Amino acid sequence: MEIVSRERAAALIRSGATIIPGGFGSCGHPDELTQAIEKRFLETGHPRDLGLLFASGAGESCSEGLNRFSHDGMVSFAVGGYWGLCPKLTGKVLEGKIEGHNWPQGVVSKLFTEIASGSPGVLTRIGLGTFVDPRLEGGVIYEGESLVSLRELDGKEYLMYPSLSVDFALLRGTRADRMGNIDMGGEAAFHDACAQAMAVRKCGGKVIVQVESIAAQGILPRDVRIPGFLVDYIVVEGEGRHYPSYGHLGMQELMPEPELHDLIIAERASREVPVHGVVNFGIGIPALISRFINDPGAMSTTIESGAIGGTPWHGQSFGYADSPTAIMEQSALFTFYDGGGIDTAFLGFAEIDRSGCVNASRFGSRLTGAGGFINITQTARKIVFCGTSSTGGLRVEKDGEEIRILEEGRIRKFVDEVRQVTYDRKRTEASNVQEVLIITERAVFELVKDGRIIVREIYPGCTMGDLQNIFG
C-alpha cells in the first residue's frame, strides 16, 4: 500500500481502462479522485475511452460524481443500475456518444462478487419481462447489441448478466491504517466497497481508496471493511471535507420543501406501512413517508444503500439515514430482497398504462434507469406505487380533509402505453405479490393481476371528474 496525492492517483488511470466508481448515488463517492481525473483529462486529454461499471451512479443531479466523466471522449462504455443523479453522463449516452447499458441495480451489485469469484456472471430471473429482457430492449440505452442473454434451466427462463473485466476501483472510506486497512465508520453505508475491491484485484487491477485521515492508533479488526491486502493506493482527503452525502454539504438545507401534493401522497401511503414487517422506501416521494410514521421502531425499514432502520433522508442525501439500527452490504440486502424478503415496498413511478405496465426508468429525454426498482417489484409481497396523477404544473390545495385540484399538470402519467416497461403486473408471480396499490394526490387505485386499474378510494373533495381527467 502506498499513500499518494490525488494527482498521482489520477495519473495512474490509463486510457481504455474500465473503472468501478464507488458510492451509492448521493452518498460515499470519492469526489477528490473524480475531480482529479477530470482535471487531468481537461489538461491533457487523458485518460480517455474509459469504461464504467456502477450499481448506483454517484452525483447530485448537477456537476459532481460521475457528471465529471461527461466530457466528450472521456468515457466510451458504461453499464449502470441507477443513472438519475448523473444527468450529464446520461445525456452523452442518450446522444449516442457513449455505449450505455442499464441493468437492475441489485444485479450489478451482485456482479462485483461474481467477478471476484471468477464466475461468468449473474444468472437470475430478475428482469424477465422488463426492458432488460433481450426480447424487449435488452437493457440497451442507445442503439447497440444487448449483453444480456436468455437462458433456460429446469424448464424455467433466466437472464444471464455477464461478468466484465475491471481495471480500477475508486472507493471511499473514513480512515486507513498503515497497513492499508479501511474503516468506513463515518460513511452513510458500506455499499459494495469490499466486493468491488476484490473484483478489481481478481482482474489484476488496482484499488485506490480516498479517506479522511490515517488512524494514528490503528483500526480494530472488527472495524475493518476493506482489508489492506486489497488496497494499492490511499489518498488522504483531510479532515473537515469528508461528508456522508451531498446533502451534508449544505444542499439539504437549501432544498425547497416538498410540494403539497407530494406530502398528501406520502401521508396517505404511511397508512399502508405494516405495524410489523420489512419495508423498503424508494427515492422520491417514498423517502418522505417516514415523516408521517409515529413509531418508526415498530417495523424494519430499509433503503437500498444498505441502511436499516432510522429515518431516511431524501433528495441529495437519499441513501443516508439518521440513527440506523444496522448497516449491511448493498449486495447482501439485495440477496434478501430477491428472495422475497420485503413485506411492503414503496416506490415512485413515471407512467402506468392500461395493460398494467409501469415505467419508472425512462421518460422523454430523461433517463433515471431501473435502480433497484426491478429487483424489488418482482419479489416484494406488497407494492405501493406513490406518485402524482400528472406532472408539469399540477396544483392542489387542502382545506381540512378535502383535496381540490386547482390545475392539472401538462403531462399525464396514466397513459395508453408506457414508453418503457420497468414492471409488468401480468408477468409477476402471484405467489410473490399479494397486492399492488397506486397512491396519488386524489385517489387510491389497485392494480390487479390482469392489469386492470380499479378505484379503491377517492379523497374527500375530489370527484369522478378529477379521476377521469387523469386518463385523458
N, C-alpha and C positions, 0 to 999 in steps of 0.2 A: 504493500500500500504506500502511496506517495501523496503528500499534501501539495497541491498545485494551485496557482491562481486561476480564476475563471477564464482569463485569456489563454492560458496554457491548455486548459481543458477544452476550450473551443477549437484550438489548433489541432487537437487530436482527431477531430471528426473529419473523415475523408469523404470526398465526393463519391456518390453512389452507395454510401453506407445506408443500412436500414436501422432506424432508431426506435427504441421504446421510450417515449416521453412519460415520466411518472406523474402521479397525482390522479385526482378524481375531479374532473370538471372545475369547480370553483375552489378546490382545496388541494394543497400539498404538491403543487408543481414547482420544480426548481427554476424559478424565474431568472436567477442570476446567470445560470448556464444558458438558458434560452436567449436571453438578451445578448450575451457574449457571442453566441453563434450567429445571431442576426447581424451584429456589428461587424463581425469578420466577413460575412457574406457581402454586406454593403460596401465594404472597403476593398475586398479582393475578388469577389465573385465566387468564392468557395467557402464552405462546401456546397455543391450543387447536386441536383438529381438525387436527392435523399429519398428514402422510403420511411414511412411512419407506420407503427402498429400500436394502437391505443384502444383501451376499453371505453373510457370516458374522456374525450378530448378537453384539455385544460384551456381556460380562458374566462374572461369576464364580459363577453359579448362586445368587446371593443378592440383592444390592441395587445393585451397580454397573452401569455400562454402560447398556444400553437398559432395564434394570429401572427406571431412574429416569424413564422415559417411561410408566410403567404406571398413572398416576393417571387416574381416570375423566374423560373429556372431553379429555384431553391429546392423544391420537392417535386418529384415526378410520379410518386406512387404512395397511396395511403389506404390502410384498412382501419376502420374505426367503428366503435359502437355508438357513442353519442357525439354529435357534431354541433349541437346547438350553441355552445359557448365560444366557438372559434369561427365566426361567420366569414372572416376574411379568407381563411384557408378553405372553407366550404365554397366560397364564391369562386375560387380558382378551379375547384373540381367541377362546379356547375358550368363554368366556361369551357371546360374540356382541356384545361392546361395541366391538370393533374389527373392521373388514373385513380379513381376513387371507388372503394367498396364499403358498404355498410352491412355489418353483421351484428347480431344481437350482442349487447354489452356483456351479458353473462357468459356467452360463448367465447368472446375474446379474452375475458378474464381467466377462463379455464384453459385457454390455449397456451398461456405462458407456462403452465405446469406441464402440458403435453409436449411443448418444445423442449423443456428442460429434461424430460424423461426419454427423449428420442422417439416419441410416438409420432405416427403420421398425421395426427390431428384430432379433432373433437368429433366423435360420432354421436349424434343426438337427434331426437325428434323435434327439438326446439327449432321453430322457423318453418315447419311444414305448413303450406297453405298461405304463407305470407309472401311479401315481396322478395324475401331472400331465397325462397324456393326457386330452383333453376327452371321450373316450369312457368314461373311468372317472370320476375326480373333478375333472379339470381344474386341479389344484393349489389348489383352494379349501379353506381350512382349516375355515371355518364356512359356513353356507348363503349362497349368492350365485352370481353369474354368473362363469364362468371367463373369464379374459383371454387364455388360450392357445387358439390355433386350429390346426386340422389343414389342412395344405396338401399338394398333390401336384406333383411336379416330375420330368419324365422317367420317369414310371411308379413313382416312389418316394414314400413318405409322409414328411412332415416336420412338425415343430411350429414354429409361429411365436410367439415371445415378444415382445410389443410394447414399443417404447420408451416411456418415461414422461417427462413433464416434471418437472424437478427445480429447486428454488429455492435451496437452500443445501447446501454441503458442509462438514461439521465434521471436520477432519482433524488429524493429529498428525505433527510432525516433531521433529527433535532440535535443530537450530539454524536460525536465519534470519539473513540479512544485511540491510543497509539498503535493498536493492532488492527484498526480499521473496523472494529465492531460498531454497529449503528443502533442508537436508541431513537425511537420515534415517539417518545412520551409527550412531546409538545405538538404533535400533528393531529389533524382532525380525525384521521383514521389510519390504518396500516396499508389500505389499498391492496395492491398486489406486489409490493416492493420486493419481497424476498424471492417470489416466483419469477419476477422479471429479471432479477439479477442472475438467478440460476439458468434461465433460458439463454441469456446472453453468454454466460460462461460455457454452456453446453455447445454453443455455436463458435466458440473461440474468440468471442468479442471482449469488450472492455466495459466495466461498470464504473460510472462516475457518480458520486453522491455529494450533493450540496448539504451542508449542515450549518447550524448556527454557531457552534463552538466545539472545541476539543475538551473532553472531560478530564480535568486535572487529576481526579482520583480514580479514573477508570469507570467502567459501567458494569453493574451487576449482571451476571449471566442471564438471569430471567428477564432482564430489561432489553436484551439484545434482540432486535427484529431482523437485522441483516448481519450475519456473521462475517467477520473480517476477511476470511479466505475468499469471499465472493467479491470483495471490493478492490478495485485497482487504483482509483484516484479519489481524493476528497478535496472539495472546495469549501473553505470556511467563509461563510457569509458575514458573520459578525453579529453581535447582539444588538437588539433594538430594531432589526429589519426583518425579523422572521415571524410571519403571521400565519395562523392556521388556514385562513381563507382570504379571498379578495375582499369580502365584506368587512373583514377586520382592518382593512386599510382606511376605513372611514366611509367607504361606499355604502355600507349598510345603513348608516345614519342618514345619508344623503338621498337614499332611495325614497320615492314617494310612497305614501300609504296605499295599500291595495284598494282597488275600486270597490264601490259598494256592492256591485253585482258579484264580485269575487267573494266578498265576505258573506253574502247571503248564501252562496253555494257552499262555502266551507262550513258555515254554521249548520246548514241542513245535513251536510254529509257527516258531521260529527255525531249525529244521532244513529248512524249506521256502524259506528265503531263498537265492536263487541266488548262486553264487560271483561271477558277473559279471552285470550287468544293472541295470535301473532298477526300484527298489522304491518302493512307496507304503505308508506307515503311517498308518492312520486313528486317530481318537480312541478312548480307552478301552484295552482290553487290547492292541491292536496297538501302541500307543505304548510298551508295556513290552518289546517284543521285542528292542529294541537292547541291553538288559541282558545278553542271552544270546549276542550275536554276538561272536566272538573277534576278528575282523578287519573292523571296520565300513568300513574304507577299500577293501575289495575290491569293493564294489558302490556304486551311486549311489542313496542313499536320498533320498526326497523327502517333504515334508509340504505340504499344500495351501496353506499361507500363502505358499509360495514359497521356503522354506529348503531348500537342497540339501546333503546330507552332514551330518556331525556327529552328535551324539547328541540325538534329540528328547526334550523334556520331556513329562511327562504331566500330567493333572489341570488345575489352574488356570493352567498355562503351556503347554498344548497350542498349537502354532503357533510355539513358540520352540525353537531347537536350540543346544546348546553347540558351538562351533567349527565352524560350517557351512563348506563349501568354496566355496559360491556362494549368492547370493540373486537371485531373479528375480521379476518381477511375477506376481501370482497369475493374472491372465488369460492371460499368456503360458504359464505352466505348464499351465493347463487346455487351452490350444490343443494342447499336446504330449500331454496325457492323451487328449483327444478323438480324436486321430489314431492312437491305439493304442500310445502310447509306453511305457506301463507294462508291464514284463515280469511282475511279480508284485505284486498288491495284497493287503494285509492289512486287513480291515475287521471291525467288530463287527456284531452282529445282535440283534434283539429276538424275532423269530418266524420259523420256517421251516415251511412246510406240505407236505403230501403231494404236491402238484402241482408243487413246485419253485419256489414263490414265497417271497420273503424280505421281511420287514418290518423296516426299520431306522429308521423315521421317526415312527411314532405308535403308542402302545400305552396303552390305558386313558385316564386323564386326563392323561397326559404326552405332550407333543409336542416332539420334538427337531428335526424337519424333515429333509429329504433331505441337506443339506450337499452334499459332493462325491460322495456315495455313488452317485448315479445316473450321473453322468459317468464315474466310474471303473469301475463294474461293467459298463457297456455297452461298454467299449472295452479293458479290460485283457486281456492274453493269458492270465493265470492269476489266479484269485481264491481267497483263503484267508479264509473266514469264521471269526472267532475269538469264542467265547462259551460260557458255561456252558449246560448242558442244561436247567437250571431256575434260578429265582431266588426270593428271598424266604425265607431260612432254610437254603439249601444249606450243608451241612457236609461236608468231606472231610478225610482225613488221608493222609499219605505216609510210608511206612516203607521206607526204601531206595528201590527202584524201584517198589514196589507202592502202588497207589492204592486207598483204601477209601472208599466212600460211607457216611457216618455218618447223614446225614439229607437227604432230598430237599427241594428248595425247594417252596414252596406253589404257584408259578406255573410251569407247563411252557412251554418255548419251542418245542418241536416240536408243532405243532397241526394240526388238520384243515384249517383255512383261516385265512390271515393276515388281520388286520384292515385292513391297508393294503399295497398292492403297491409296494414300492420297487425290487424286482428280480424278473424272471420268467425263469427259466432257459430255458424253452421258446422265448422270443422273442429270445434272444441269438444273434447271428450266429455260426455255428460257426467261421467263419474268424478271428474275433477271440479267442474263448475256447477254450483247449485243455483246461483242467482247472479244476474247481471243487471245493475241499475245504471241509469243515466240521470244525474242530478244537474239541473240547470237553475237559472235565476228565476224561473217562473213555474216549473213543474218537475215532477219526478216521473221518469219513464222506466219501463222494464224492457230489456232486450231479450226476447225469448229464443228458444233453441232454433226455431225455424227462420229466425232473422227478423221477425215482425217486431215493431216497436209499439208497446202498449202503455197508455197513460195510467199511472198508478196514483198520482196525487197532483192536484192543481193548487197553487198557493193562494191564500186569500187575496182578493183584489185583482187576480188575473182571470181572464176569460178564455173561452174556447177560441175566440178570435185571435187572442195572443198566441195560442198554440198553433192555429192554422197558419199564421204568418211565418212561422219558422220553417215550414215545409214548402213555402213558395206557392 
